[in-house]
């Protein structure tokens, strides 16, 4: 217990540098309400870090990616990253203070959220209860970053990521076998290099009351901005209660029916394909892809790779034409249909066939949820390049509530408004760009 208190004190000292005044006594000056809230949330995050679990997976002789979890009850119930259970070898698990854990009983799987419900034979001193309601735009949260390189989680002293929810939107995601559109939350916050490094473990997220609200999902670079996506988990509470009452164990290793891992990932040709593409060797990448498609015709993961335009188009050396590009197949998951149409539109634009590209974009939008903004943004750009500014503005206005966390989007919107002579609105968009730049500043 003394070790935990000492480590928490050290982490609070680090946070004092990120949030000035965190260790100061006495009242804050007037106008420091937001700072007070960040300080309180940062302190709470330090306390709740003691509920974290770290899991390490090994695949053969190779070290797999570290993942994480969190205790959600004093009886040892936890939510862990499902990706830690997809291999045949058992992952190792430790508590925040380094106590080894025997792999617990798997009670349920949530593939789309990449989470599993597990019951450990351990009684944690700290756990995180579920929040009573979903997050809303403007709510403050803390991502409890789990250091994957230190002996214990609390040795790492990686400060939590503090920020507010800037937007809600749908995105294409899911397990390796099938994608679907699900809602994510966009978090606005700057990141240190160390935080970016350790977010890959999929850490948990708490609200201002210290309750579990989400898990970290992904980080995406957009020019100089890092967009952080979170997976909301409050809606899982009822399913978890049902799974606990049933108390039916899911055997490990996971059966083919339960395992979201696509077997193609274990094929050496997949790694060769990935390396070839990174190295710019498209001919070798496409050769491996063709070989894998012949062996795994039902692989949705390969279908996703096949729909990537990097395999098909290079302005300096086009290998194939549009006739060779995969068509939109109604039998595919809807996100793959949308991606197929978007990629065809990209090729059509590169070929100078803008009107046909616009039709492909329109078809993609018709298949997408109303709060999926990326496809609308692409079509608005095409309209802008044709001088069809009113149509471009209409699409941007429709997408803005779901994408107003993006500096790139706001910049395009500003240019459209200037072309339409709507200078007052353009000034507001310029202010938004500055505001976002301050939020994401490292």
N, C-alpha and C positions, 0 to 999 in steps of 0.2 A: 504493500500500500504506500509505503514511503517513496518507492521508486516512481510510482504513478504520479504522486503529488509533485515530486521534484521535476519530472519530465514536463508536467503541465506548466509548472512555473517557468521552465526554460522556453516552452512554446509561447507562453504569454509574453515573455521578454522579446521574442522575435516579432510577435504581432504588434508590440509597442512601436516598432519601427515602421510597420505598414499602416497602422492606425494610431497616429499620435494621440496621446492622452489615455491609452488603454490602461496604463498602470497608475495614472494620476488619481489622487484622492480629491474629494471635494466636488462641488457642483461645476458643470461645464458652463462656459459662457453662453449668453443668449445667442440663438440662431444655430446652435450645434446639435439640433435634434437628430439629424441624419447621422452625424458622427457618433452620437451616443448609441443609436440603434446598431450601427456596425460594430462598435466596441462590445456591446452586450451579446450580439450574435457570435462574434469571434470568441468570446469567453465561453459561451455555451458550447460552441463547436469543439473547443479544447477539452471540455468535460466529456462530451459525447464520443470523442475519438476513442475512449476506453471501451466502447461497445463494438469497435471494428474487428473484423476477422480478415486475415490475409491467407490466400491460398496460392500455392505454387504447383504448377503441373509440369511433368516431364514427358516428352515423347521420345521413347528410345533413349539415345544418349544425348539428345538435344534438350536444352532448357526451354520450356514453354513460357508464355507470358504469365506474369503474376496477375491474379485477379483478387477480388475482395468480397466482403459481405458484412452483415451487421446483425447483432443479436436484437430480436424484437420482443423477447419476453424473458422473465427471470428463470423460466423453465428450460432455457437453452434453444428455443425456436430461433431460427435465423433465416434471412434471405441472402443467398449467395449468387454470384454470377454463374449462370448455367454453363458458360463456356469452359469453366474449370472441370466440368464433369463429362465432357464429350470424348475424352481419350480413354483408352483401356486401363491405363495405369492410374491408381488413386492419387489425387493431389494431396499434398501435405497442407495442414491448416494450423495456424497459431492465433492466439488471442493478441490483443494490443500490447500486453506486457510480455509476450513471448512464450506463454504457456502452450505447449503442444496440445493439439486436439485430435482425437481419433475421429475419422470421418463419420459423420452422423447418418441418421436415417433420412432418406429422401422421401418426402411426403407429397411433393407436387412439383410440376414443371410449368413455367410460363415462357415458352419459346420466343414469342414475339418481343417480350421485354428482356430476354436473355437472363432470366432469373429462375432460381429453384428454391423451394421451401425445404429446409433441412433442420432436423432435430438433433442437436448435439447432447451427449451425456456430460454436460457442463452447466454449472449454475453461475452465470456472469454476475458481477457486481454492478455493472452498468449495461443498460439496454435502451433501445429507442422505440417508443410506442408510435403507432400509426396516427397521422393527423386525422382530424374529423372531417376535413373537406379538402377539395382540390385547390391547388394554387391558382391565383388570378394574376393578370398582368399588373405589375407594380409591387407584388409581394417580394420581400427580401428572403434570401436563402443562403445557406452555407454548404459548400461541397467539402466533405471531410476527406481530404487527400491522404491516401495510404502510401507510405514510402515502401517501395518494393525491394530496396537494396540494403536496408539496415537489418540488424538482428531482430529488432522488434519494431512494431509500427510506431511506438512512441519515441523510439530513439531517433527517428527520421526528422522530427521537428519541422515538417513541411506545413506552412500555414494554410488554413482553409481558404477556399475561394469564396469571397463574399460578393454578392451582387443581387440585382433585382430581375425578376422575370420581365422581359421586354416584349415578348410575343408568344402566341400559340399558333401552331400550324401543323398541317399534315405532311408527312414525308414517307417515302417508300422505304420500308424496313421490314425486318422479320428474321427468321432463322435462315440457315444456308439452303434450305430446300424450297422455300416458297416465301415470296414477299407479299406484303399488303401495305395499304396506306394506314398509318396510325398517327396519333397526335403526339407531338413533342413540345417541350417548353424551351424557349430560347433565353439563356442567361446572359446578362450584360455585366462583364467584369474584365479588368485587365488581368494578365497572368505573368508570373515570373517563369523563367525557363524551367526551374525545378518543378513548379506546379504542372506545367505542360507535360513534362516527362512522366509524372506519376499519375496523371489523370487516366492514362490508358488502362489502369486496373479496374475501372468501372466503380468508383466509390459512391457511397450513399450521400443523400442530401437531406438537410433538416430545415425546418422553418424557424421563425423567431421564437416559437415556444419550445423548440428542441424536439419536435416530432418529425417522424419520417414522412417525406413527401415525394421523393424521387430518387432515381439513381442516375449517375452520369452516363450519357450515351455516346457522344462523339464531339470532336472538335474539328472545325473546317476552316481552312485559311481562305479568306477573301481579301486579296491584296494585302494590306497591312493589318487587317482585322481578323481576329479569331472568333468565330461563332461557336458558342457552346450549346449543345443540345442535351436536354434532360428527359428521362422517361418518367412520367408520373406513375405512382404506384398506389395511390389511395384507393383506387377502384378494385385493387386486388384483395382488400381486407375481407370481404365476404367469402371469396373463394378460399382464402387461407383458413378461415374459421371452419369451413366445411371439410377441408382436407385434414385438419387437426382432429376433428370429430371422427372421421372415417379411420384415421390412423393406419392407412394402407401403405406399406413400404414399397418403393419402386427399386428394384434390384440394381446394383452396380456391379459391373459396367452396364451402361444403358443399352437396352435392346435397340435393334435397328428402327423399330417403330417409335421409340421414345427419343432417340438420339437425333438432334437437329443437324449434326455434322454431316456434310455431304462427303461420301467416301472418295470423291475425286480429289479432295485435299490431301489424301494420303498417297496419291499416285506421284512418283518422282517427276513425271512429265508436267504436272501442274506447276511445280517449283521452277522447272526449266522455262516454262511459258512465262511465268511472272518475271523471272530474271531477264529473259530476252526482251520483254517489253520495256522494262526499266532501262535497259542498255540501248534501246532504240533499234534492236534487231527485229523488225516487224515480220520478216519472212520466216524466221525461226519461231517467233511467237505464234504466227498463224499456222505453221506446220504442227506445232504442239497442240494448238487448239483443235485442229481438224482431227488429229489422232485421238484426243480425249473425247471429243464429241462422238466418235465412232464407238468408243468403249463405254461411255456413260450417256446414252441418248436422252435419258430422263432427267439429267442434272439441270436444275434451275440455275445453279451457280454458274455453270458453263454457258447457259443461255444468256445470263447477265454479261459475262465476258464477251460473248459473241456480238452483243449489241453495242459494244464500245467502239466508237468511231476511230480510236487510235489504231485499231487493227485494220482499218479500211482506207484511211485517207491521210496523205501527206502532201501538202501543196508542192513540195519539191520532187516528189516521186510517188504519184498515185499508183497503187498496185491494182486496184479493182475499181469497177464502176458501180453505179447505183443498182444495176440489175443483180449484182452479187450480194447486195446487202440483205440481211434477214428481214422478212416482211412482218408486219403486225399480225400476230396470230391470235384470234379470239379465244383460243384454248389456253393461252398463256395467262399467268396472273396479271391483273390490271396494271400494276406498276411496270411490268416488263412490256406491256403493250404501249404504255405511255413513253417508256424509254426508247422503244423501237421507233415510234413516230418522231420523237425529238431528235434522234440520231439521223433519221432520214432527212429531216428538215435541215440539219446542219450540213449534210452532204449536198443537198439541193441548193442551199445558199452558196456554198463554195463553188458549185457548178454554174452559178449565175441564174438559177431557176427560182427566183425569189417568190413568185406567186404560188408555185407548187409547194414551196417550203411553208408558206403561210397556211395553206390548206392542211398540211401535215400537223402544224402547230395547233390549229383549230380542233382537229380531231383529238389531239392529245389533251387539250383543255376539256373537251366534252367528256373524257374518261376520268379526269382528275377531280378530287374533292374541291369544293369551293374555297377552302382555306389552304390550298396548295399553291404557293405564289410563283415558284420558279418558272414553270412553263408559261405563265402569263407574262412574266418579265421578258422571257425570250421573244415572245410574239410582239410585245411592245417595242423591243429593239428593232425588229424587222420593219414594223410600221414606221418607226422613226427614220430609218435609213431610206425609206421610200417617200418621206415627207408627209406621211399620213399621221399628223401630230394629234388630231382629235381622237382617233382610234387608239393611238398609243397611250394618251392620257387616260382614256376610259379604262383600259386594262390595268394601268398602274394604280389608279384610284381604287380599283376593285381588290388589287393584291396588297395594297399598303398596310392595312391592319394586321396582316399576317407576316409582313416582311419589313416592318419599320425599324427593325434592329440592324439592317444591312446598310452600311455606308455606300457600297457600290450601287444598291438599288436607289437610295436617296439621291445619289449623284445623277443617275440617269433620269430620275423623275424631275429633278431641278432643270436639267437641260430641255426636257420636253415642255415644261411650264414656261421657260424663257422663250422658246420658239412660238408659243401661243400668245405671248405678250402678257402672261399672268405673273407679273413681276412681284406682286405682294406675296403670292403663294410661293413663288420661287425663293423669295427671301426667307420665308418660314422653313422651307426645305433646306436652305443653306444653314440656318440655325440648327436644324436637326442634325446635319452632318457634323457640325462643330460639337454638338452635345454628345453624339455617339463617339466621336474621336476622343473626347475627354473620358468617357466611360471605359473605352477599350485601351486607353493609354497604359503602357506597361510601367 
